Amino acid sequence: MNDLKNLVQTAFALHGIDRPEARFEEIAIETNRLLSGLASIQIPLDYYDEPSNYAALMRKEADRG
């Protein structure tokens, strides 16, 4: 989780976004939840599914790279 927090901090710093330290931890936790959820999707998806599945579709396409 610490690596994810460092990644979030670095990304925000590169874009000049200033946030309190506690916010980075919250974003890292939510990012970890999203990644876990995306990794668990096993059904075939397409872009006509729920918009909430778009992140999963983009992740799967990136994995095929």
Summary of the structure (lengths in Angstrom):
residues: 65
radius of gyration: 14.2
end to end distance: 25.5
largest distance: 39.0
contacts: 125
relative contact order: 0.11
helix: 72%
strand: 0%
